[in-house]
Amino acid sequence: MEQSLLDRLLSSARTYLGPVRMVSASDCTLDYAAWNDVTILRILREHGWKEGTRIAYLSTYSASYTRTETFVALLKRNGIPVDTFIEPKRYVRFFFRLFTIRRRYEFFIVGFRGHEILPFVRLVLGRGKHILFDAFVSAYDTLCFDRRVFRPASIVGRFLRWYDRWLCRLADTVCVDTRAHARSFRDTFGCRNVETLYVDCNRSLFRRQEPKKGGKTVVLWYGSCLPVQGVEKILRWAKSLESRSDFLFRFIGPVERTYRKLMTELALMNVECIPWVPYEDLPQIIASADICLGGPFGDCPKASRVIAGKTYQMLACCDRVIVADTEANREIFGKGE
């Protein structure tokens, strides 16, 4: 693709998505994998962990969720023996297993999404055990500012803020995904024990594939259509390029179901929507695109503090990734021009 066309495309993207940049893996100014390696070992050693000591990883969320997958891989990559106890939404079974293993380990990691189980984990383990809580996100921020389910000043909103603060105190160490997010935790919840571990991706799966040959210029986005992702902006941008018959916007996820009204209103002719694909097919799908959209493009404050998990996956498989020019993305790409 000619540079002049890329420049025009990026210019039109800024009109609809806001400040954005086109990046590739070569633009990374931070080796986030090395950062993670150094950080996880430092955290554990500061709490008395000795080489060879086994750690228990606890979760009631999906084992294939990106944050869980990469966190466990991080431990194994650094020679940290880890046993996983993952029971997706099977809370009774989870707590039964926790009770049976509570004396077997001195170090526990409560993985994503552990907000609802951390108090019970601490109750069962007592204060003598070390707990690293991978908060990843704030329940208060997500439900009050991102998804706007509750008003921040409402009874539930105030409770969520208190609850997040309490969770930070229950854990010996709290982990989030960017330094911008860590600053937010310190400022909002007074969390002084917060550390940053970047998300990364499954590098054994997401790697260079055979690139596509010819055909239309494909712009790819995939995700779960959360407000922080700003999908409606991408749809409006696609509409603005409808006169270009050589462009195709490919969406993977519940886009038609979530934005049915907007898509009917826009009557998009250059959009292809795929409800779902197998996770293991994503690398080849990314490689078949000319441009990938990492984002996040939402308007909520959280969008400036996170790096989308898909961005790491896209960087591993594609040379052209459009990301929002935010505080968090600048942590790994620098300030740009």
KARA-V581767 format. One line per field, one symbol per residue. burial: + if it has 24 or more other C-alpha atoms within 12 Angstrom, else -. Layout:
burial=???
This chain:
burial=--------++-+++-++++++++++-++---++-+++-+++-++----+-----+++++++-+-+++++++++++----+++-++++------++-++--++--+++++++++++++++-++--+---+++++++++++++++++++---------+--+++++++++++++++++++++++++++--+-+-+++++++++++--+++--------+++++++++++++++++++++++++-----+++++++-++--+---+----++++++--------++++++++++++++++++++++++++++++++++++++++++++++++++++----
